[in-house]
């Protein structure tokens, strides 16, 4: 009978199922490793999405991807923040 060894080279999955991160309890930075992909399906309010982005984006490796689900409406504060961040990054690299 043959056994298959676990594929450790494929990486590890880190997940956190918690209440949305708030500004008063920022403890996640100490426990979050560097990651290749973040999928934020937490709080659906723009304020919650913004805090989660600010907390987790520093942990995304260069070339990594950050997804945020449930961004609603054209004039969403979170979407405006991300657009400004994108504009500033693009201007920086010109």
C-alpha positions in Angstrom: 0.0 0.0 0.0 1.5 3.3 -1.0 1.1 6.6 0.9 1.1 10.1 -0.6 3.1 12.7 1.3 1.5 16.1 1.8 2.4 18.7 -0.7 4.1 21.3 1.5 5.4 23.2 -1.5 1.9 24.3 -2.5 1.8 26.7 0.5 -0.4 27.0 3.5 -3.8 28.5 3.9 -4.4 31.1 6.6 -8.0 32.0 7.4 -9.6 34.0 10.0 -13.3 33.9 10.8 -13.9 36.8 13.1 -16.0 39.8 13.5 -15.0 42.6 11.3 -11.7 44.2 12.4 -12.2 47.5 14.2 -9.8 50.3 15.0 -10.0 49.6 18.8 -8.7 46.0 18.7 -5.9 45.9 16.1 -4.3 42.7 17.1 -4.3 41.0 13.7 -1.0 42.3 12.6 0.8 40.2 15.1 -0.9 37.0 14.0 -1.2 37.4 10.2 1.7 35.9 8.2 2.8 37.2 4.7 0.2 35.9 2.2 -0.2 35.8 -1.6 -3.9 36.2 -1.7 -6.4 38.0 0.6 -10.2 37.5 0.1 -12.1 39.9 2.3 -15.7 38.6 2.7 -16.1 40.2 6.1 -17.9 43.3 7.0 -19.9 44.8 4.2 -19.9 48.4 5.4 -17.3 50.7 3.7 -15.8 51.6 7.1 -15.2 47.9 7.9 -13.7 47.1 4.5 -11.4 50.1 4.8 -10.0 49.0 8.2 -9.6 45.4 7.0 -7.7 46.7 3.9 -5.4 48.9 6.1 -4.7 46.0 8.5 -4.1 43.2 5.9 -2.6 45.0 2.9 0.8 45.2 4.6 0.8 41.4 4.8 0.3 40.8 1.1 3.6 39.8 -0.6 4.8 41.8 -3.6 2.8 40.5 -6.6 0.0 39.3 -4.3 -3.7 39.9 -4.8 -6.3 41.5 -2.5 -9.9 40.8 -3.2 -12.8 42.6 -1.4 -16.3 41.2 -2.0 -19.5 43.1 -1.7 -18.5 46.6 -2.7 -21.9 48.2 -3.4 -22.9 51.4 -5.1 -21.0 53.8 -7.4 -20.1 56.3 -4.7 -19.0 53.9 -2.0 -16.4 55.4 0.4 -14.3 52.2 0.2 -14.3 52.2 -3.6 -13.3 55.9 -3.6 -10.4 55.2 -1.2 -9.1 52.3 -3.3 -9.4 54.4 -6.4 -7.3 57.1 -4.8 -4.7 54.6 -3.6 -4.5 53.2 -7.1 -4.2 56.6 -8.7 -1.4 57.5 -6.3 0.5 54.3 -6.9 0.2 54.8 -10.7 1.5 58.3 -10.4 4.4 57.2 -8.2 5.5 54.7 -11.0 5.4 57.2 -13.9 
